[in-house]
Amino acid sequence: MTSATTKSAKRATQIYFLLCGLAISAWAPMVPFVKDRLGLNDSNLGLLLLFLGIGAFCAMPFAGWLMKRFGSRLVMIVSAVILSAGLPVLTLLDTFVQMAAMLFVFGASLGALDVSMNTHGSMVQNVAGKPIMSSLHGLFSTGGLFGPLLMGALLKLGLSPVLGATALSVVLLILAVSQQSSLFTADEENGLGNHEEGNTEKSNGQKNAWIHGTVLFLGMMCFIAFLSEGAMLDWSALLLHDSKGVDKALSGLGYAFFSVAMAVMRLAGDRIVSKFSSRYVVLFGSMIAFVGYTCILLAGWLPITLLGFILIGVGAANIVPVFFSAAGSMKDVASASAVSAMGTIGYTGQLAGPAMLGVLAQHFSLPVALFITGVLMLVAGVVYWVSQNKKMK
């Protein structure tokens, strides 16, 4: 694997992470239009949106199976094309059943792309011999920030949702197609030992990811980290409005501060991971996030509450990339299998998180429910640090 090939693969992977963030976040400004077009109430809308998450959850294990046979490159290309092309389709359908089916497909392509690009990114990192996962996730976060802005700007210019989504879809498709030739081929991946087929000597010693203790452990750690990220997405605005008395128009500030802090820290994360051991990144990151959750629980002054959101973003930013790196660099499990299994378990945290926090908020309060999430983050950081110390002895 030449240096030029690795650099090209790294650049292409960066583009796919950015593309994924842009595509999924561009869907957010379309939600009100879909709600009005289908005449949905909040309950029915929530049920409809659930199909996106279900699609992603179902596709992740299947994506791992496909990658073992065809390589991550093909899965990345196909899923990126479906994801990008699906945006304008979401603005056209006018029945609940049609939208549910399309959101399932949209979510499935998102889940497949998420697993395949993380697998490919871990392979590029292994070949390059230096951390890149944090910056890759930083580009995903950057896409998540700019997706709604770009879509909103197109709508402000007078374009209909269909035309705005189509324009953005064309850009995303061009990005996906233009970079596909730079990704590692299936043969190159097979040479790196990332398939269970085609390399008999390596595959004989590889274990099933779904019953591998380390993969399951990383999956549970990832579950907690994704639960924390999902909590910010689903509950931050409600916390500021209901518990802190912030006007509805400003209730999105918490998630905005969290998102910007996370994006900035992830873009700087590779240098941080290179300088400090990954176990310290997870430990101190979880401690910083815990302080942020404490601020949210105790603060009666809005600036301190917003500081809490910033600290959560700073602390949580590089934890998930560390877990993906660990899964992708395991010796006795194929990268595709390990990342797929861990990602599926972790993603359950985002799916189940809102319901879990809702139950806790009902019995206690929303600030207390979020603080419990912070406690789980701290516990996960300590447990991971202890487990890595044991491995070094």
C-alpha positions as CSV (number, residue, x, y, z in Angstrom):
1,M,0.0,0.0,0.0
2,T,1.8,3.2,-1.2
3,S,1.7,6.5,0.7
4,A,-0.2,8.1,-2.2
5,T,-2.8,5.4,-2.1
6,T,-3.3,5.8,1.6
7,K,-3.6,9.6,1.3
8,S,-6.2,9.3,-1.5
9,A,-8.1,6.8,0.6
10,K,-8.0,9.1,3.6
11,R,-9.3,12.1,1.6
12,A,-12.1,10.0,0.1
13,T,-13.1,8.7,3.5
14,Q,-13.1,12.3,4.8
15,I,-15.5,13.3,2.0
16,Y,-17.8,10.4,2.8
17,F,-18.0,11.3,6.5
18,L,-18.8,14.9,5.6
19,L,-21.4,13.7,3.0
20,C,-23.1,11.5,5.6
21,G,-23.4,14.4,8.1
22,L,-24.8,16.7,5.5
23,A,-27.3,14.2,4.2
24,I,-28.8,13.2,7.6
25,S,-28.9,16.8,9.0
26,A,-30.5,18.2,5.8
27,W,-33.5,16.1,6.6
28,A,-34.2,18.1,9.8
29,P,-35.5,21.3,8.1
30,M,-37.8,19.1,6.0
31,V,-39.7,17.6,9.0
32,P,-42.1,20.5,9.5
33,F,-43.0,20.3,5.8
34,V,-43.6,16.6,6.0
35,K,-45.8,17.1,9.1
36,D,-48.0,19.6,7.4
37,R,-48.2,17.7,4.1
38,L,-49.3,14.5,5.8
39,G,-51.5,16.3,8.4
40,L,-49.8,14.5,11.3
41,N,-50.0,15.3,15.0
42,D,-46.9,15.1,17.3
43,S,-47.6,11.5,18.3
44,N,-48.0,10.3,14.7
45,L,-44.9,12.3,13.7
46,G,-42.9,10.6,16.4
47,L,-44.0,7.2,15.3
48,L,-43.1,8.1,11.7
49,L,-39.6,9.3,12.6
50,L,-39.0,6.0,14.5
51,F,-38.9,4.2,11.2
52,L,-35.6,6.0,10.3
53,G,-33.9,4.7,13.4
54,I,-35.4,1.2,12.9
55,G,-34.0,1.1,9.3
56,A,-30.5,2.1,10.5
57,F,-30.6,-0.5,13.3
58,C,-31.6,-3.3,11.0
59,A,-29.1,-2.4,8.3
60,M,-26.0,-2.3,10.5
61,P,-25.5,-6.0,11.0
62,F,-26.4,-6.7,7.4
63,A,-23.8,-4.1,6.3
64,G,-21.1,-6.1,8.2
65,W,-22.1,-9.3,6.4
66,L,-21.9,-7.5,3.0
67,M,-18.5,-6.0,3.8
68,K,-17.1,-9.4,4.6
69,R,-18.0,-10.5,1.1
70,F,-17.7,-7.4,-1.1
71,G,-15.6,-5.0,0.9
72,S,-16.4,-1.7,2.5
73,R,-16.0,0.3,-0.7
74,L,-19.0,-1.1,-2.5
75,V,-21.2,-0.8,0.6
76,M,-20.1,2.9,1.1
77,I,-20.8,3.8,-2.5
78,V,-24.2,2.1,-2.8
79,S,-25.4,3.4,0.6
80,A,-24.2,6.9,-0.1
81,V,-26.0,7.0,-3.4
82,I,-29.3,5.7,-1.9
83,L,-28.9,8.2,1.0
84,S,-28.3,11.1,-1.3
85,A,-30.9,10.3,-3.8
86,G,-33.5,9.7,-1.1
87,L,-33.5,13.3,0.1
88,P,-35.8,14.7,-2.7
89,V,-38.0,11.6,-2.5
90,L,-38.8,12.4,1.1
91,T,-40.3,15.7,-0.1
92,L,-42.7,14.1,-2.6
93,L,-44.5,11.3,-0.8
94,D,-47.9,12.1,0.6
95,T,-49.1,9.1,2.7
96,F,-48.0,7.8,6.0
97,V,-47.2,4.3,4.7
98,Q,-45.1,5.7,1.8
99,M,-43.1,8.0,4.1
100,A,-42.6,5.2,6.7
101,A,-41.2,2.9,4.0
102,M,-39.0,5.6,2.6
103,L,-37.7,6.6,6.0
104,F,-36.9,3.0,6.7
105,V,-34.8,2.9,3.4
106,F,-33.2,6.3,4.2
107,G,-32.3,5.1,7.7
108,A,-31.0,1.7,6.4
109,S,-28.7,3.5,3.9
110,L,-27.5,5.8,6.8
111,G,-26.8,2.8,9.0
112,A,-24.9,0.9,6.3
113,L,-22.9,4.0,5.4
114,D,-22.1,4.7,9.1
115,V,-20.7,1.1,9.6
116,S,-18.9,0.9,6.3
117,M,-17.2,4.3,6.5
118,N,-16.1,3.7,10.0
119,T,-14.7,0.3,9.0
120,H,-12.9,1.9,6.1
121,G,-11.6,4.7,8.2
122,S,-10.2,2.3,10.8
123,M,-8.4,0.4,8.0
124,V,-6.9,3.7,6.6
125,Q,-5.9,4.6,10.2
126,N,-4.2,1.2,10.6
127,V,-2.3,1.6,7.3
128,A,-1.3,5.2,8.0
129,G,-0.1,4.3,11.5
130,K,-1.5,7.5,13.1
131,P,-4.9,8.5,14.5
132,I,-7.5,9.9,12.0
133,M,-10.8,8.7,13.5
134,S,-11.5,11.8,15.6
135,S,-11.1,14.1,12.6
136,L,-13.3,11.9,10.5
137,H,-16.0,12.1,13.1
138,G,-15.3,15.8,13.3
139,L,-16.1,16.1,9.6
140,F,-19.4,14.2,10.2
141,S,-20.2,16.7,12.9
142,T,-19.3,19.6,10.6
143,G,-21.7,18.2,8.0
144,G,-24.3,18.0,10.7
145,L,-23.9,21.7,11.5
146,F,-23.9,22.9,7.8
147,G,-26.6,20.6,6.5
148,P,-29.6,22.5,8.0
149,L,-27.9,25.8,7.2
150,L,-27.5,24.9,3.5
151,M,-31.0,23.5,3.2
152,G,-32.4,26.5,5.1
153,A,-30.6,28.9,2.8
154,L,-32.0,27.1,-0.3
155,L,-35.5,27.4,1.1
156,K,-34.9,31.1,2.0
157,L,-33.9,31.7,-1.6
158,G,-37.4,30.7,-2.7
159,L,-36.8,27.1,-3.7
160,S,-39.5,24.6,-2.9
161,P,-38.5,21.8,-0.6
162,V,-38.4,19.5,-3.6
163,L,-36.0,21.7,-5.5
164,G,-33.9,22.5,-2.5
165,A,-33.5,18.8,-1.6
166,T,-32.8,17.9,-5.3
167,A,-30.0,20.6,-5.5
168,L,-28.4,19.3,-2.4
169,S,-28.9,15.7,-3.5
170,V,-27.0,16.4,-6.8
171,V,-24.0,17.8,-4.9
172,L,-23.9,14.8,-2.5
173,L,-24.1,12.4,-5.4
174,I,-21.2,14.1,-7.2
175,L,-19.2,13.9,-4.0
176,A,-19.9,10.2,-3.6
177,V,-19.2,9.2,-7.2
178,S,-16.1,11.4,-7.6
179,Q,-14.4,9.9,-4.5
180,Q,-15.3,6.2,-5.0
181,S,-12.2,5.3,-7.0
182,S,-9.9,6.5,-4.2
183,L,-11.3,4.1,-1.6
184,F,-9.5,0.8,-0.9
185,T,-10.6,-2.0,-3.2
186,A,-11.9,-5.3,-1.9
187,D,-8.6,-7.0,-2.9
188,E,-6.6,-4.3,-0.9
189,E,-8.9,-4.8,2.1
190,N,-8.5,-8.5,1.8
191,G,-4.7,-8.1,1.8
192,L,-5.1,-6.2,5.1
193,G,-6.9,-9.2,6.6
194,N,-10.2,-7.4,7.0
195,H,-12.4,-10.0,5.3
196,E,-13.3,-13.4,6.8
197,E,-13.2,-14.9,3.3
198,G,-10.3,-14.9,0.8
199,N,-7.7,-15.2,3.5
200,T,-7.8,-18.7,4.9
201,E,-4.9,-18.4,7.3
202,K,-6.3,-15.3,8.9
203,S,-9.9,-16.2,8.9
204,N,-9.3,-19.5,10.6
205,G,-8.2,-17.6,13.7
206,Q,-11.0,-15.0,13.6
207,K,-13.9,-15.2,16.1
208,N,-17.6,-14.3,15.8
209,A,-17.9,-10.6,16.8
210,W,-21.3,-11.1,18.4
211,I,-20.0,-13.4,21.0
212,H,-16.5,-11.8,21.4
213,G,-16.1,-10.4,24.9
214,T,-14.1,-7.3,23.8
215,V,-16.6,-6.4,21.1
216,L,-19.5,-6.7,23.4
217,F,-17.6,-4.6,26.0
218,L,-16.9,-1.9,23.5
219,G,-20.5,-2.1,22.3
220,M,-21.8,-1.4,25.8
221,M,-19.3,1.5,26.2
222,C,-20.5,2.9,22.9
223,F,-24.1,2.4,24.0
224,I,-23.6,4.8,26.9
225,A,-21.7,7.3,24.7
226,F,-24.5,7.3,22.0
227,L,-27.1,7.5,24.8
228,S,-25.4,10.8,25.9
229,E,-25.3,12.2,22.3
230,G,-29.0,11.2,21.8
231,A,-29.9,12.8,25.1
232,M,-28.6,16.2,23.8
233,L,-30.4,15.9,20.5
234,D,-33.8,14.8,21.9
235,W,-34.0,16.6,25.3
236,S,-31.8,19.7,25.4
237,A,-34.4,22.1,24.0
238,L,-37.1,20.7,26.3
239,L,-34.7,21.1,29.3
240,L,-34.0,24.7,28.6
241,H,-37.6,25.6,28.0
242,D,-39.4,23.6,30.7
243,S,-36.8,23.5,33.4
244,K,-34.8,26.6,32.9
245,G,-37.5,29.0,31.6
246,V,-35.8,29.7,28.2
247,D,-38.0,31.0,25.4
248,K,-38.9,28.5,22.8
249,A,-37.1,30.5,20.1
250,L,-33.9,30.2,22.0
251,S,-34.4,26.6,23.3
252,G,-32.1,25.2,20.6
253,L,-29.1,27.1,22.0
254,G,-28.0,24.2,24.2
255,Y,-27.7,21.7,21.4
256,A,-26.0,24.3,19.2
257,F,-23.3,24.9,21.8
258,F,-22.9,21.2,22.3
259,S,-22.6,20.5,18.6
260,V,-20.1,23.2,18.0
261,A,-17.9,22.1,20.9
262,M,-18.1,18.5,19.7
263,A,-17.2,19.4,16.2
264,V,-14.2,21.6,17.2
265,M,-12.9,19.0,19.6
266,R,-13.2,16.1,17.1
267,L,-11.3,18.1,14.4
268,A,-8.5,18.5,17.0
269,G,-9.0,15.0,18.4
270,D,-6.3,13.2,16.3
271,R,-3.6,15.4,17.8
272,I,-5.0,14.8,21.3
273,V,-5.1,11.0,20.8
274,S,-1.6,11.1,19.4
275,K,-0.3,13.0,22.4
276,F,-2.2,11.2,25.1
277,S,-3.2,7.5,25.5
278,S,-6.7,6.7,24.3
279,R,-7.6,5.4,27.8
280,Y,-6.8,8.9,29.2
281,V,-8.8,10.5,26.4
282,V,-11.9,8.4,27.4
283,L,-11.3,8.8,31.2
284,F,-10.8,12.6,31.2
285,G,-13.4,13.1,28.5
286,S,-16.0,11.3,30.6
287,M,-15.0,13.4,33.6
288,I,-15.4,16.6,31.7
289,A,-18.8,15.5,30.4
290,F,-19.8,14.6,34.0
291,V,-19.0,18.1,35.1
292,G,-21.1,19.4,32.2
293,Y,-24.1,17.3,33.3
294,T,-23.6,18.6,36.9
295,C,-23.8,22.2,35.6
296,I,-27.1,21.4,33.9
297,L,-28.5,19.8,37.0
298,L,-27.5,22.5,39.5
299,A,-27.2,25.8,37.5
300,G,-29.9,28.4,38.0
301,W,-28.1,30.9,35.7
302,L,-28.4,30.3,31.9
303,P,-24.7,31.0,31.0
304,I,-23.6,28.2,33.4
305,T,-26.2,25.8,31.9
306,L,-24.9,26.6,28.4
307,L,-21.3,26.1,29.7
308,G,-22.5,22.6,30.8
309,F,-23.6,21.9,27.2
310,I,-20.2,23.0,26.0
311,L,-18.4,20.8,28.5
312,I,-20.5,17.8,27.5
313,G,-19.6,18.3,23.9
314,V,-15.9,18.8,24.7
315,G,-15.8,15.7,26.9
316,A,-17.8,13.3,24.8
317,A,-16.3,14.4,21.4
318,N,-13.5,11.9,21.1
319,I,-14.9,8.9,23.1
320,V,-16.8,7.3,20.3
321,P,-13.9,7.6,17.8
322,V,-11.6,5.9,20.3
323,F,-14.1,3.0,20.5
324,F,-14.4,2.7,16.7
325,S,-10.6,2.7,16.5
326,A,-10.3,0.0,19.1
327,A,-12.9,-2.2,17.3
328,G,-11.3,-1.7,13.9
329,S,-7.8,-2.6,15.1
330,M,-8.7,-5.9,16.8
331,K,-6.5,-8.8,15.6
332,D,-8.8,-11.8,16.1
333,V,-12.0,-10.3,14.6
334,A,-12.5,-8.9,11.1
335,S,-12.8,-5.1,11.1
336,A,-16.1,-5.2,9.3
337,S,-17.6,-7.7,11.8
338,A,-16.2,-5.8,14.9
339,V,-17.3,-2.4,13.8
340,S,-20.7,-3.6,12.6
341,A,-21.5,-5.4,15.9
342,M,-20.2,-2.6,18.1
343,G,-22.0,0.0,16.1
344,T,-25.3,-1.8,16.2
345,I,-25.1,-2.2,20.0
346,G,-24.0,1.4,20.4
347,Y,-26.7,2.8,18.1
348,T,-29.3,1.1,20.3
349,G,-28.4,3.8,22.8
350,Q,-29.7,6.5,20.5
351,L,-32.8,4.5,19.8
352,A,-33.7,3.5,23.3
353,G,-32.2,6.6,25.0
354,P,-35.2,8.9,24.5
355,A,-37.6,6.4,26.0
356,M,-35.3,5.5,28.9
357,L,-34.8,9.2,29.8
358,G,-38.5,9.8,29.4
359,V,-39.3,7.2,32.1
360,L,-36.6,8.7,34.4
361,A,-37.8,12.2,33.8
362,Q,-41.4,11.1,34.6
363,H,-40.4,9.6,38.0
364,F,-37.8,12.2,39.0
365,S,-37.2,15.3,36.7
366,L,-35.5,15.9,33.4
367,P,-32.4,17.5,34.9
368,V,-32.0,14.5,37.2
369,A,-32.5,12.1,34.2
370,L,-29.8,13.8,32.3
371,F,-27.5,13.8,35.3
372,I,-27.9,10.0,35.5
373,T,-26.7,10.0,31.9
374,G,-23.6,11.9,33.1
375,V,-23.1,9.4,35.9
376,L,-23.2,6.6,33.3
377,M,-20.6,8.4,31.2
378,L,-18.3,8.8,34.2
379,V,-18.7,5.1,35.1
380,A,-18.0,4.1,31.5
381,G,-14.8,6.2,31.4
382,V,-13.5,4.7,34.6
383,V,-14.3,1.1,33.6
384,Y,-12.6,1.6,30.2
385,W,-9.5,3.1,31.9
386,V,-9.3,0.1,34.3
387,S,-9.8,-2.4,31.6
388,Q,-7.0,-0.9,29.5
389,N,-4.7,-0.7,32.4
390,K,-5.2,-4.4,33.1
391,K,-4.4,-5.2,29.5
392,M,-1.1,-3.4,29.8
393,K,0.0,-5.4,32.8
